[in-house]
Amino acid sequence: MVGVSDKAPGFCLQADSGDEYRLSDHAGQRVLLVFYPGDNTPVCTRQLCEYRDGIESFAGLGVAVIGISSDGLQSHRAFRKKYELPFVLLSDPDYKVAKLYGCKGAFGMRRAVFLIDEKGVVRYAHVEALAVFRRRVDELLGAIKALEGGGKD
């Protein structure tokens, strides 16, 4: 599993827009990778809607939120539209990236979040032991602010 202080593994996945998303294209930016089991499932929907509702706080701290699941592009497009998610959803159908980050479980994608800093280093990493749990916005914002030695007001 990728841990804190590790270099974030690079990857290229297809986004719900149909474009390719390369992590390397976002060097110099903070990225919150959110691995989740599936579109339109109860816990995933609550989690991503909570991140949607906190998107201004993430953006105010210079963090781009990126969702990753094994669902296909059509599913991602419908899910994103239905819940008005303001961030990109990436499709990892063969779990290639999930395996790199230690998020491939016995029954599919494990729920996890990784905060990657401007230099491509993982500054926060959490893989859930059980899929029913999720990291809350407040916890993630606290981790981001800790990078700044207290954060912005």
C-alpha positions in Angstrom: 0.0 0.0 0.0 1.1 3.6 -0.7 1.8 5.4 2.6 2.5 8.9 3.9 5.7 10.3 2.5 5.8 7.9 -0.5 5.9 9.2 -4.0 2.4 8.9 -5.5 2.4 6.3 -8.2 1.6 7.8 -11.6 -1.3 6.7 -13.7 -3.5 7.4 -16.7 -7.2 6.7 -16.6 -10.2 7.7 -18.6 -12.4 10.4 -17.1 -16.2 10.6 -17.3 -15.7 13.3 -19.9 -14.0 10.8 -22.2 -10.6 12.6 -21.7 -7.5 10.9 -20.3 -6.5 12.0 -16.8 -2.8 11.7 -16.0 -1.7 12.3 -12.5 1.6 13.7 -13.9 -0.3 16.5 -15.7 -1.3 17.8 -12.2 2.2 18.2 -10.8 2.3 21.4 -8.8 -1.3 20.9 -7.6 -2.7 19.2 -4.6 -5.0 16.3 -5.4 -7.3 14.3 -3.2 -7.8 10.8 -4.7 -11.0 9.2 -3.5 -11.3 5.5 -4.3 -14.8 4.3 -3.8 -16.6 0.9 -4.4 -19.3 2.1 -6.8 -21.7 4.6 -8.2 -25.1 4.9 -6.8 -24.4 2.8 -3.7 -25.6 4.3 -0.4 -22.3 4.9 1.4 -20.5 6.1 -1.8 -23.3 8.4 -2.6 -23.3 10.0 0.9 -19.5 10.3 0.8 -19.2 11.9 -2.6 -22.2 14.2 -1.9 -20.5 15.3 1.3 -17.3 16.1 -0.7 -19.5 18.0 -3.2 -21.0 20.0 -0.4 -17.5 20.8 0.9 -16.0 21.5 -2.5 -15.5 25.2 -1.9 -13.4 24.4 1.2 -11.3 22.0 -0.8 -10.9 24.5 -3.6 -10.1 27.3 -1.1 -7.1 25.1 0.0 -6.0 24.5 -3.5 -7.1 20.8 -3.6 -8.7 19.1 -6.6 -11.0 16.2 -5.7 -10.8 13.2 -8.0 -13.1 10.1 -7.7 -12.0 6.7 -8.8 -14.1 3.5 -9.1 -14.3 0.5 -11.4 -17.6 1.7 -12.9 -17.7 2.5 -16.5 -17.9 5.9 -18.1 -21.7 5.8 -18.7 -22.3 5.0 -15.1 -20.0 7.8 -14.0 -21.7 10.3 -16.3 -25.1 9.4 -15.0 -24.0 9.4 -11.3 -22.2 12.7 -11.7 -25.2 14.3 -13.4 -27.7 12.9 -10.9 -25.9 14.2 -7.9 -24.3 17.3 -9.5 -20.8 16.3 -8.5 -18.4 19.1 -9.4 -15.3 16.9 -9.7 -13.9 14.3 -12.2 -14.8 10.6 -11.9 -12.2 8.2 -13.3 -12.9 4.7 -14.4 -10.5 1.9 -13.3 -12.3 -1.2 -14.7 -9.3 -3.6 -14.3 -8.3 -2.2 -10.9 -4.8 -1.2 -12.3 -4.6 2.0 -10.2 -6.4 0.5 -7.2 -3.7 -2.2 -7.1 -1.0 0.4 -7.2 -2.5 2.3 -4.2 -3.4 -0.8 -2.2 -7.2 -0.3 -2.8 -8.0 -3.6 -4.6 -9.9 -5.8 -2.2 -11.2 -9.4 -2.4 -14.6 -8.1 -3.6 -13.6 -5.1 -5.7 -12.6 -1.5 -4.9 -11.8 -0.6 -1.3 -12.8 2.8 0.0 -9.7 5.0 0.4 -8.4 8.6 0.3 -4.9 9.9 -0.6 -3.9 13.5 -0.4 -1.0 14.2 -2.8 0.9 17.4 -2.4 2.4 19.7 -5.1 5.5 17.6 -5.4 3.7 14.4 -5.9 4.2 13.1 -2.4 1.4 11.4 -0.4 0.7 13.5 2.7 -2.4 11.7 3.9 -3.4 8.1 3.3 -6.3 6.1 4.6 -7.8 2.8 3.4 -10.9 1.8 5.1 -11.0 -1.7 6.8 -14.7 -1.9 6.1 -16.6 -0.3 3.2 -19.3 1.1 5.5 -16.9 3.7 6.9 -15.7 6.8 5.1 -13.4 9.8 5.8 -15.4 13.0 6.6 -14.7 16.4 5.1 -13.7 17.9 8.4 -11.0 15.2 8.9 -9.7 15.7 5.3 -9.6 19.5 5.7 -7.7 19.1 8.9 -5.1 17.0 7.1 -4.8 19.6 4.3 -4.5 22.5 6.7 -1.8 20.6 8.6 0.3 20.7 5.5 0.3 24.4 5.7 1.2 24.6 9.4 -2.3 25.6 10.4 -3.8 26.5 7.1 -5.6 29.5 5.7 -8.4 31.4 7.5 
